[in-house]
Amino acid sequence: MKQKITTFLWFEHQAEEAARFYVSTFKNSEITSISRAGGEHGSVISVTFQLEGQPFIALNGGPEYKFTPAISLFVDCIDQHETDELWARLSDGGKPGRCGWLEDRFGLSWQIIPRALAEMLQDEDVEKSQRALHAMFTMGKIDIEALRRAHSGASD
């Protein structure tokens, strides 16, 4: 079945570079097509690609529009290792932010969030979830062990 909704990303002129970077960052990812003006050797108009099965289209649209943090890509990370790898890769040349957010070298915002964070924030024990939330507010990249210590009430 064809995907009904596809994320469309507007780049000034780096659509192919960005798509290749994203595909090299995420497993189970590929470029599915490149559209060029004037045929095979022409300049890139758009790149269609998939990241972990999610379709995207990157357009070389010119300087008219820029990304803002109002839209971000949320990445559900299984563990600290995956969180660390994706944080390092995506923030390289970009701007690390707070609470698991970063801006990559192309200006696109990402949330690199381990599953453990959601579990702690959804804890029925309000005090535990609040401690985890306040610990998250002090972090750039999310540190699961530090969250667990805060969640449990352990002092450093």
PyMOL commands that set and color helices and strands:
alter all, ss='L'
color gray80, all
select helices_A, chain A and resi 15-25+80-91+115-121+126-137+144-152
alter helices_A, ss='H'
color red, helices_A
select strands_A, chain A and resi 7-11+29-36+44-51+54-60+72-77+95-96+101-103+109-114
alter strands_A, ss='S'
color yellow, strands_A
deselect
rebuild
show_as cartoon
